[in-house]
Amino acid sequence: MLAGGGRGEVLLAAAVPVREGGAAWEGFPHLLRAGMGGSESSHGSRKVSFGLDEREQVRVLQGIRLSEDVVNRMKQSPQPKRDNQRSPHSSNGTASLSPAAEGTSKSPTGIQPPMASNSDQKSSTAEQELYRRYEREQALVQEELLRLAKREREAASEALNTALQRERNNTNEERQRAAQLPADLDAWAMELQGREAELKRQEAFYKEQLARIERKNAEIYRLTSEQYHEAATSAEKRIKRRSTDPVCARLQSEILKCYQENKHEVLKCSELAKEYQRCVSAAQKELLVNSG
């Protein structure tokens, strides 16, 4: 049986056959919520559990959400009303089955509905129509479950393949990096050797340049010193040396001696001072005459 939940959501009432391939059956409608043994699938956030028999037909269905297409197809099926009065043989549990009715109403799933008696043909026809509707709904549910299971298997397989491919790519990248590492180390070593050789070459070049500059500076200093000494010698030869002998040395010493002896009577030395001034003036006049 079916219970509608809005927006195409249907909670299935499952039926368990008592024995497979038998003539009698019992219907056990349940609104199942928890999972039990069997295959399990998921659609959205709700788990779907179901069991299959040897013919891969549904035995137990639990908590399934059907698509809009399946729900619409179920709603389009005829829904005959049950008769309020049931047959006498259905009330006491004993009935005689008609061979013609038994041949036409046998369920392909192994579930066979009870046959109606001649006195209650209307009720029997309604029940048979109800059971045929149940078989159609069970086929739709079977199709939906297989589709969901296939979708889940494909999704799981795709996720697994993606994860395996990603791990395989990572492993290949790590292997390539590990294989490339020795070559990179050799390349780095060669590059470092080249840089070291270049640095040594530059060091030798700059040392040679520095030694050349030092030799040039030493040569310039030597030449400059020689030129300076030559210029000084030439200047000494061109410039006449002046006499540095003291003028009127005798009178100068006598005046100093007189001042020391007559500290309080300096006028006694005035005659010597006048004579010293006349001597100095005469020496200046003589120097001017010689220079001119």
C-alpha positions as CSV (number, residue, x, y, z in Angstrom):
1,M,0.0,0.0,0.0
2,L,1.1,3.6,-0.4
3,A,1.0,6.7,1.8
4,G,1.6,10.1,0.2
5,G,4.0,12.6,1.8
6,G,3.9,15.6,-0.5
7,R,6.2,16.6,-3.3
8,G,6.2,13.1,-4.7
9,E,7.4,11.5,-1.4
10,V,5.9,8.1,-0.9
11,L,6.5,5.7,2.0
12,L,5.9,2.2,0.9
13,A,4.0,-0.4,2.9
14,A,5.9,-3.7,2.2
15,A,4.4,-7.2,1.9
16,V,6.4,-10.4,2.8
17,P,5.4,-13.7,1.1
18,V,4.9,-16.6,3.4
19,R,6.3,-19.2,1.0
20,E,7.6,-18.9,-2.5
21,G,5.6,-20.4,-5.3
22,G,2.6,-21.3,-3.1
23,A,-1.1,-20.8,-3.7
24,A,-1.9,-19.0,-0.5
25,W,-0.4,-15.8,0.7
26,E,-0.6,-13.3,3.5
27,G,-0.3,-9.5,3.2
28,F,1.6,-7.7,6.0
29,P,1.4,-3.9,5.5
30,H,3.9,-2.0,7.5
31,L,5.1,1.6,7.5
32,L,8.8,0.7,7.8
33,R,11.4,3.1,9.1
34,A,14.4,1.2,10.2
35,G,16.7,-1.0,8.0
36,M,16.9,-4.8,8.1
37,G,19.0,-7.4,6.3
38,G,19.3,-7.0,2.6
39,S,20.6,-4.5,0.1
40,E,20.8,-0.9,1.2
41,S,20.8,2.3,-0.9
42,S,20.6,6.0,-0.1
43,H,18.7,8.8,-2.0
44,G,19.3,12.3,-0.6
45,S,19.4,12.1,3.2
46,R,17.1,9.0,3.7
47,K,18.4,5.4,3.6
48,V,16.5,2.8,1.6
49,S,16.7,-0.9,2.6
50,F,15.2,-3.8,0.6
51,G,15.6,-7.5,0.3
52,L,15.5,-9.6,-3.0
53,D,14.5,-13.2,-3.5
54,E,16.2,-15.6,-5.9
55,R,14.3,-14.0,-8.8
56,E,15.6,-10.6,-7.8
57,Q,12.2,-9.3,-6.8
58,V,11.5,-7.2,-3.7
59,R,10.6,-9.0,-0.5
60,V,10.9,-6.2,2.1
61,L,10.9,-2.5,1.3
62,Q,11.8,0.1,3.9
63,G,11.6,3.9,3.9
64,I,11.9,4.7,0.2
65,R,11.3,8.0,-1.6
66,L,9.9,7.5,-5.1
67,S,10.2,10.0,-7.9
68,E,7.4,12.1,-9.3
69,D,7.2,9.9,-12.4
70,V,6.5,6.8,-10.4
71,V,4.0,8.5,-8.1
72,N,2.1,9.8,-11.0
73,R,2.0,6.4,-12.7
74,M,0.7,5.0,-9.4
75,K,-2.0,7.6,-9.1
76,Q,-3.2,6.9,-12.6
77,S,-4.0,3.3,-11.7
78,P,-7.7,2.5,-11.0
79,Q,-8.7,2.5,-7.4
80,P,-11.9,0.4,-6.9
81,K,-13.8,0.8,-3.6
82,R,-14.1,-2.2,-1.4
83,D,-17.5,-3.6,-0.5
84,N,-18.5,-3.0,3.1
85,Q,-19.7,-6.6,3.4
86,R,-17.1,-9.4,3.0
87,S,-17.9,-12.9,1.9
88,P,-18.7,-15.6,4.4
89,H,-15.7,-17.6,3.5
90,S,-13.3,-14.7,4.1
91,S,-14.7,-14.2,7.6
92,N,-14.3,-17.8,8.8
93,G,-11.0,-18.3,6.9
94,T,-12.2,-21.2,4.5
95,A,-13.0,-20.9,0.8
96,S,-13.3,-23.0,-2.3
97,L,-11.3,-21.7,-5.2
98,S,-12.6,-21.7,-8.8
99,P,-10.1,-23.2,-11.4
100,A,-10.8,-20.5,-13.9
101,A,-10.3,-17.7,-11.4
102,E,-7.2,-19.4,-10.1
103,G,-5.7,-19.5,-13.6
104,T,-6.4,-15.8,-14.3
105,S,-5.4,-14.2,-10.9
106,K,-2.2,-16.0,-10.1
107,S,0.5,-13.5,-9.2
108,P,3.8,-13.7,-11.0
109,T,5.6,-12.9,-7.8
110,G,4.3,-15.9,-6.0
111,I,1.5,-14.1,-4.1
112,Q,-1.9,-15.4,-5.1
113,P,-5.1,-13.5,-4.0
114,P,-8.1,-15.4,-2.6
115,M,-10.9,-16.2,-5.1
116,A,-14.4,-14.9,-4.7
117,S,-17.5,-17.2,-4.5
118,N,-20.5,-17.1,-6.8
119,S,-22.6,-15.3,-4.1
120,D,-20.2,-12.3,-3.8
121,Q,-18.9,-11.8,-7.4
122,K,-18.7,-8.0,-7.0
123,S,-16.5,-8.2,-3.9
124,S,-14.2,-10.7,-5.5
125,T,-13.8,-8.6,-8.6
126,A,-12.9,-5.5,-6.5
127,E,-10.3,-7.6,-4.5
128,Q,-8.8,-9.0,-7.7
129,E,-8.5,-5.5,-9.2
130,L,-6.9,-4.3,-5.9
131,Y,-4.4,-7.2,-6.1
132,R,-3.6,-6.4,-9.8
133,R,-3.0,-2.8,-8.8
134,Y,-0.7,-4.0,-6.0
135,E,1.3,-6.0,-8.6
136,R,1.6,-3.0,-10.8
137,E,2.7,-0.9,-7.9
138,Q,5.2,-3.6,-6.9
139,A,6.6,-3.6,-10.4
140,L,7.0,0.2,-10.4
141,V,8.7,0.0,-7.0
142,Q,10.9,-2.7,-8.2
143,E,11.9,-0.6,-11.2
144,E,12.5,2.4,-9.0
145,L,14.6,0.4,-6.6
146,L,16.7,-1.0,-9.4
147,R,17.2,2.5,-10.8
148,L,18.2,3.8,-7.4
149,A,20.5,0.9,-6.8
150,K,22.1,1.4,-10.2
151,R,22.5,5.1,-9.6
152,E,24.1,4.5,-6.2
153,R,26.4,1.9,-7.7
154,E,27.4,4.3,-10.5
155,A,28.0,7.1,-8.0
156,A,30.0,4.9,-5.7
157,S,32.0,3.6,-8.6
158,E,32.6,7.1,-10.0
159,A,33.7,8.3,-6.6
160,L,36.0,5.3,-6.1
161,N,37.5,5.8,-9.6
162,T,38.0,9.5,-9.0
163,A,39.8,8.8,-5.7
164,L,41.9,6.0,-7.2
165,Q,42.8,8.3,-10.1
166,R,43.7,11.1,-7.8
167,E,45.9,8.8,-5.7
168,R,47.5,7.4,-8.8
169,N,48.3,10.9,-10.1
170,N,49.7,11.9,-6.7
171,T,51.9,8.8,-6.7
172,N,53.1,9.4,-10.2
173,E,53.9,13.0,-9.4
174,E,55.9,11.9,-6.3
175,R,57.7,9.3,-8.3
176,Q,58.6,11.8,-11.0
177,R,59.8,14.3,-8.5
178,A,61.9,11.6,-6.8
179,A,63.3,10.5,-10.2
180,Q,64.0,14.1,-11.1
181,L,65.7,15.0,-7.8
182,P,69.2,13.4,-8.6
183,A,69.2,15.2,-12.0
184,D,68.3,18.5,-10.3
185,L,71.1,18.0,-7.7
186,D,73.6,17.3,-10.5
187,A,72.4,20.4,-12.3
188,W,72.7,22.5,-9.1
189,A,76.2,21.1,-8.4
190,M,77.3,22.0,-11.9
191,E,75.8,25.5,-11.6
192,L,77.6,26.0,-8.3
193,Q,80.9,24.8,-9.7
194,G,80.5,27.2,-12.6
195,R,79.7,30.1,-10.2
196,E,82.7,29.2,-8.1
197,A,85.0,29.2,-11.2
198,E,83.6,32.5,-12.3
199,L,84.2,34.0,-8.8
200,K,87.8,32.7,-8.9
201,R,88.4,34.2,-12.3
202,Q,87.0,37.6,-11.2
203,E,89.2,37.4,-8.0
204,A,92.3,36.9,-10.1
205,F,91.3,39.7,-12.5
206,Y,90.7,42.2,-9.7
207,K,94.0,41.2,-7.9
208,E,95.9,41.8,-11.2
209,Q,94.1,45.2,-11.6
210,L,94.9,46.2,-8.0
211,A,98.6,45.3,-8.4
212,R,98.8,47.3,-11.6
213,I,97.2,50.3,-9.9
214,E,99.7,50.0,-7.0
215,R,102.7,49.8,-9.4
216,K,101.4,52.8,-11.3
217,N,100.9,54.8,-8.1
218,A,104.4,54.0,-7.0
219,E,105.8,55.1,-10.3
220,I,103.9,58.4,-10.1
221,Y,105.2,58.9,-6.6
222,R,108.8,58.3,-7.6
223,L,108.5,60.6,-10.6
224,T,106.9,63.3,-8.5
225,S,109.6,63.1,-5.8
226,E,112.3,63.3,-8.4
227,Q,110.7,66.3,-10.0
228,Y,110.3,68.0,-6.6
229,H,113.9,67.6,-5.7
230,E,115.0,68.8,-9.1
231,A,112.8,71.9,-8.8
232,A,114.0,72.6,-5.3
233,T,117.7,72.3,-6.4
234,S,117.0,74.6,-9.3
235,A,115.3,77.1,-7.1
236,E,118.2,77.2,-4.6
237,K,120.6,77.8,-7.5
238,R,118.5,80.7,-8.8
239,I,117.8,82.4,-5.4
240,K,120.7,84.3,-3.7
241,R,121.2,83.4,-0.1
242,R,120.9,86.3,2.3
243,S,123.4,87.0,5.1
244,T,122.0,86.3,8.6
245,D,124.9,87.8,10.6
246,P,123.7,90.2,13.4
247,V,124.2,94.0,12.8
248,C,126.1,96.0,15.4
249,A,126.6,93.0,17.6
250,R,129.2,94.6,19.8
251,L,127.1,97.6,20.6
252,Q,124.1,95.4,21.2
253,S,125.9,93.4,23.8
254,E,127.3,96.5,25.5
255,I,123.8,98.0,25.8
256,L,122.4,94.8,27.4
257,K,125.2,94.8,29.9
258,C,124.7,98.5,30.7
259,Y,121.0,97.9,31.4
260,Q,121.7,95.0,33.6
261,E,124.2,96.9,35.7
262,N,122.1,100.1,35.9
263,K,118.6,98.9,36.4
264,H,117.6,101.9,38.4
265,E,119.7,104.4,36.4
266,V,119.0,103.6,32.8
267,L,119.9,107.1,31.6
268,K,123.5,106.3,32.0
269,C,123.1,104.0,28.9
270,S,121.6,106.6,26.6
271,E,124.8,107.3,24.8
272,L,125.2,103.7,24.0
273,A,121.7,103.5,22.7
274,K,122.1,106.5,20.4
275,E,125.3,105.0,19.1
276,Y,123.5,101.7,18.5
277,Q,120.7,103.5,16.5
278,R,123.3,105.2,14.3
279,C,125.0,101.9,13.6
280,V,121.7,100.2,12.7
281,S,120.7,103.1,10.3
282,A,124.1,102.9,8.6
283,A,123.7,99.1,8.1
284,Q,120.2,99.6,6.6
285,K,121.5,102.2,4.1
286,E,124.4,99.8,3.1
287,L,121.9,97.0,2.5
288,L,119.7,99.1,0.4
289,V,122.6,100.2,-1.7
290,N,123.8,96.6,-2.3
291,S,120.3,95.3,-3.2
292,G,119.8,98.1,-5.8
